[in-house]
Amino acid sequence: MDNFDVIVVGGGPAGSASAGALVRAGRRVVVLDREEFPRLKLCAGWVTPGVFKALGIEPEEYPRGLHAFDHLVVHVGGLTFRLPTRQYSVRRLEFDDFLLQRSQAAIIRHEVREIVQRDETYIIDDAYSARYLVGAGGTRCPVYRTLFRHNLQRDSRTQIAALELEFPCLWRDPRCHLWFFERCLPGYSWYVPKSNGMLNIGIGAMAEHLKQKGQHLHAHWEQLIARLCREGLLDSEPGPPSGYSYYLRASGNSARLGNALLVGDAVGVASRDLGEGIGPAIRSGLSAAESILTASPYRPHQGSGLSFDEILHNRLLRLLGRAAFRMLGITGREISLEGR
Ligand SMILES: Cc1cc2nc3c(=O)[nH]c(=O)nc-3n(C[C@H](O)[C@H](O)[C@H](O)COP(=O)(O)OP(=O)(O)OC[C@H]3O[C@@H](n4cnc5c(N)ncnc54)[C@H](O)[C@@H]3O)c2cc1C
């Protein structure tokens, strides 16, 4: 049996962040992931400046493909808003591989199936043991399933269902578009151009609301594709999308039991307004490492829990104010929300 100080299950942003901080503090860490990296991960790959800040690097230092936006194009109820803000898109295939390599932890491809706790030690599949265990395996994390399921109930009201597709495309519009509440969708759809001629399109919505309204995400997908073709953002129908679900941040989650900690999607940390999960996953991973290293309380939820807060500040209020224009019949043109 191979013994480590810490076993991290899952090499996504949450696991890599935890592993990197622990390695830097001199701990022997192994990351077990069932996938060989670089691996595909369903995600629009939108990252905020806060993500780079948490990683301690400047965006320009990121060595893989990065596409920058100096504003977002937001469509709500027939109006189009231009929201100045610096944001980025990455390919998760590249981003997660970069983070995992950068952690300098031992990386082993291994699908975790059985977790046993014996005295002060966690034993994985009779092959790996450690005093600390970090569950970073995403929504279906085996650490959650084995150790936390009965103490940490997931709230179905915070579940997001998503469909998306990333594919090579000579996109004509380099801007990020977001459509909110189209056809009563309890969520939004996106068009996110990426570097090196890649495009990501998708839809995310509150799963329970969809069900209550008798709506199907695939029907919204068809409408999104029709809209993108109509508006000249796509030339032809792309292939079929893939689906995934994850949980937004819920209050009161106890994400540490003994020396086992849950981070990222395994606990549910994504922002409540836009479902931004990468930054919160990284911050929860860093907090878990800090808790292991200093015996301080583990705080998986950092900040306000909102992305719009960070991106738009009082511009959102202006947006809502401008929505009143619609009632005056001023529609169909792009309104800029420049300034403070
Ligand atoms: C369609 C979609 C679009 C999104 N768009 C954005 C966006 O644009 N911006 C944003 O900030 N967030 C977005 N999110 C959310 C974001 O992708 C997640 O919140 C984020 O990936 C969470 O990171 P994580 O490290 O917790 O988990 P993950 O990135 O899911 O990593 C979990 C890892 O655990 C491994 N694993 C799982 N089970 C096992 C096992 N049994 N044994 C070993 N390894 C295992 C997996 O292989 C995986 O590598 C989106 C999510 C979806 C579904």
Ligand as a Chemical Component Dictionary entry (heavy atoms), coordinates in Angstrom:
data_LIG
# 
_chem_comp.id                   LIG 
_chem_comp.type                 NON-POLYMER 
_chem_comp.pdbx_formal_charge   0 
_chem_comp.three_letter_code    LIG 
# 
loop_
_chem_comp_atom.comp_id 
_chem_comp_atom.atom_id 
_chem_comp_atom.alt_atom_id 
_chem_comp_atom.type_symbol 
_chem_comp_atom.charge 
_chem_comp_atom.model_Cartn_x 
_chem_comp_atom.model_Cartn_y 
_chem_comp_atom.model_Cartn_z 
_chem_comp_atom.pdbx_ordinal 
LIG C1  C1  C 0 -22.161 22.888 -19.132 1  
LIG C2  C2  C 0 -21.417 23.570 -18.009 2  
LIG C3  C3  C 0 -20.867 24.828 -18.226 3  
LIG C4  C4  C 0 -20.151 25.470 -17.198 4  
LIG N1  N1  N 0 -19.583 26.682 -17.459 5  
LIG C5  C5  C 0 -18.845 27.284 -16.509 6  
LIG C6  C6  C 0 -18.140 28.481 -16.809 7  
LIG O1  O1  O 0 -18.175 28.969 -17.937 8  
LIG N2  N2  N 0 -17.409 29.077 -15.822 9  
LIG C7  C7  C 0 -17.352 28.538 -14.569 10 
LIG O2  O2  O 0 -16.693 29.143 -13.697 11 
LIG N3  N3  N 0 -17.984 27.368 -14.259 12 
LIG C8  C8  C 0 -18.714 26.719 -15.195 13 
LIG N4  N4  N 0 -19.302 25.521 -14.917 14 
LIG C9  C9  C 0 -19.093 24.899 -13.603 15 
LIG C10 C10 C 0 -17.682 24.299 -13.515 16 
LIG O3  O3  O 0 -17.434 23.504 -14.662 17 
LIG C11 C11 C 0 -17.550 23.423 -12.260 18 
LIG O4  O4  O 0 -18.095 24.095 -11.154 19 
LIG C12 C12 C 0 -16.074 23.095 -11.989 20 
LIG O5  O5  O 0 -15.548 22.276 -12.998 21 
LIG C13 C13 C 0 -15.902 22.402 -10.640 22 
LIG O6  O6  O 0 -14.568 21.956 -10.525 23 
LIG P1  P1  P 0 -14.222 20.678 -9.608  24 
LIG O7  O7  O 0 -12.736 20.617 -9.527  25 
LIG O8  O8  O 0 -15.011 20.717 -8.353  26 
LIG O9  O9  O 0 -14.797 19.408 -10.401 27 
LIG P2  P2  P 0 -14.441 18.835 -11.844 28 
LIG O10 O10 O 0 -13.830 19.853 -12.698 29 
LIG O11 O11 O 0 -15.691 18.168 -12.309 30 
LIG O12 O12 O 0 -13.336 17.717 -11.559 31 
LIG C14 C14 C 0 -13.686 16.511 -10.930 32 
LIG C15 C15 C 0 -12.641 15.454 -11.293 33 
LIG O13 O13 O 0 -12.901 14.292 -10.500 34 
LIG C16 C16 C 0 -12.658 13.145 -11.294 35 
LIG N5  N5  N 0 -13.418 12.021 -10.718 36 
LIG C17 C17 C 0 -14.761 11.908 -10.607 37 
LIG N6  N6  N 0 -15.067 10.726 -10.045 38 
LIG C18 C18 C 0 -13.904 10.089 -9.800  39 
LIG C19 C19 C 0 -13.581 8.831  -9.234  40 
LIG N7  N7  N 0 -14.520 7.960  -8.821  41 
LIG N8  N8  N 0 -12.274 8.502  -9.116  42 
LIG C20 C20 C 0 -11.306 9.346  -9.538  43 
LIG N9  N9  N 0 -11.568 10.551 -10.097 44 
LIG C21 C21 C 0 -12.845 10.904 -10.221 45 
LIG C22 C22 C 0 -13.147 13.554 -12.680 46 
LIG O14 O14 O 0 -12.542 12.757 -13.689 47 
LIG C23 C23 C 0 -12.704 15.019 -12.746 48 
LIG O15 O15 O 0 -11.451 15.172 -13.364 49 
LIG C24 C24 C 0 -20.021 24.856 -15.923 50 
LIG C25 C25 C 0 -20.559 23.586 -15.707 51 
LIG C26 C26 C 0 -21.261 22.951 -16.744 52 
LIG C27 C27 C 0 -21.837 21.593 -16.496 53 
# 
loop_
_chem_comp_bond.comp_id 
_chem_comp_bond.atom_id_1 
_chem_comp_bond.atom_id_2 
_chem_comp_bond.value_order 
_chem_comp_bond.pdbx_ordinal 
LIG C1  C2  SING 1  
LIG C2  C3  SING 2  
LIG C2  C26 DOUB 3  
LIG C3  C4  DOUB 4  
LIG C4  N1  SING 5  
LIG C4  C24 SING 6  
LIG N1  C5  DOUB 7  
LIG C5  C6  SING 8  
LIG C5  C8  SING 9  
LIG C6  O1  DOUB 10 
LIG C6  N2  SING 11 
LIG N2  C7  SING 12 
LIG C7  O2  DOUB 13 
LIG C7  N3  SING 14 
LIG N3  C8  DOUB 15 
LIG C8  N4  SING 16 
LIG N4  C9  SING 17 
LIG N4  C24 SING 18 
LIG C9  C10 SING 19 
LIG C10 O3  SING 20 
LIG C10 C11 SING 21 
LIG C11 O4  SING 22 
LIG C11 C12 SING 23 
LIG C12 O5  SING 24 
LIG C12 C13 SING 25 
LIG C13 O6  SING 26 
LIG O6  P1  SING 27 
LIG P1  O7  DOUB 28 
LIG P1  O8  SING 29 
LIG P1  O9  SING 30 
LIG O9  P2  SING 31 
LIG P2  O10 DOUB 32 
LIG P2  O11 SING 33 
LIG P2  O12 SING 34 
LIG O12 C14 SING 35 
LIG C14 C15 SING 36 
LIG C15 O13 SING 37 
LIG C15 C23 SING 38 
LIG O13 C16 SING 39 
LIG C16 N5  SING 40 
LIG C16 C22 SING 41 
LIG N5  C17 SING 42 
LIG N5  C21 SING 43 
LIG C17 N6  DOUB 44 
LIG N6  C18 SING 45 
LIG C18 C19 SING 46 
LIG C18 C21 DOUB 47 
LIG C19 N7  SING 48 
LIG C19 N8  DOUB 49 
LIG N8  C20 SING 50 
LIG C20 N9  DOUB 51 
LIG N9  C21 SING 52 
LIG C22 O14 SING 53 
LIG C22 C23 SING 54 
LIG C23 O15 SING 55 
LIG C24 C25 DOUB 56 
LIG C25 C26 SING 57 
LIG C26 C27 SING 58 
# 
